[in-house]
Amino acid sequence: MSVPFELVDEEEMQAIEAALRQASAFHRSRMLAAAARAQSSLVLNVSSEVRDIEDSAPLPAALRFPLKKSLCVTDMTALEWCEKQVEFSFLRGKPPKTSAMQAGSARHVELESEVVKRVDVDIRTREDFWAVRFINYLVGTRQLLAEGLTRELPIVAFVEGNWWTGIIDELMLPEGSAGPRLIDTKTRLRQSLPSDAQKRNGRLQLMCYKLLWDTLCEQAIPLDEFFSNFELDPLQELSLSIRSHIVDIKLSSKVDCLKELLGVLQESCTVLPLADQLLKLRYEWQVDRSLIGEEEFMFDPDWLKQRIQFHLQFWNGRRESHLVSQSDEWKCRFCAFADRCKSENQR
């Protein structure tokens, strides 16, 4: 199976893993290397042709979402925006990305390229795919501690009984700070700040990322559960290019399999500080990249826990999806499923 590649976002990471479960042929990925200290991290790419493999078949509500191996943070923010839209996306397929979404993705690529460069490695198995993500994380955290900045950091953690994945936009370690500051850059079509609902989504996203980061710092990954959930062989030999690169960038003198790589990761996480309580959203105008404004806010663990538990009730099939509130019905003007949703869900 030959798969063309493009830079992926965090939702597409899950579909890559699904595609690898269905294909044993040779795949290519891209490796990132920090320009300063020859430090490298990896990023996988995938075409839209395989993006929605896990999401294509209609399923009963109680069975629909648990079939996914993990939640990504954007699943949670999508649920916060509109649970009905998420449900229709699973049943009917996701609408194509808008030009605004594509512009946002392109901006993230630009920001990423300011601190890393790409190198190719070979991906032959699911174990290679996960090795790529963990090397990405290890190199990104090393870059953060050495240089005070890293971007597009992949992360995975076990939270609230579910596996979560995400890609943190930016972590900065300000001078004198006890922990890294999490920052997310949002691009805007209009030269104005977003609505309260959009700000709320951004706050939820960053709080989720802090939760995942802190969880990895404080708790070891439950390895048996991880390997079982993602159907991985902990002793499967990694591809030669991955094993060689681990040595070349001095992550370890020798790593042959995913279990050994996770041992390196667990040790690394024990010395990482918890993320700063202060989080930042940055808004840019798409036309010229000029700064529209910034919003700083404090991490709110109680609010975050309430929102996660509320949406997990739906995600795990314990209740049906909710319509947006009447005050948020303006969102429907921008939804591809609005007509169908209105016909099926008369208030």
PyMOL commands that set and color helices and strands:
alter all, ss='L'
color gray80, all
select helices_A, chain A and resi 10-22+53-55+61-64+73-81+83-92+99-113+126-147+196-218+223-229+240-248+258-269+301-315+326-334+338-344
alter helices_A, ss='H'
color red, helices_A
select strands_A, chain A and resi 27-34+39-43+71-72+116-123+149-159+162-172+181-188+278-285+291-298
alter strands_A, ss='S'
color yellow, strands_A
deselect
rebuild
show_as cartoon
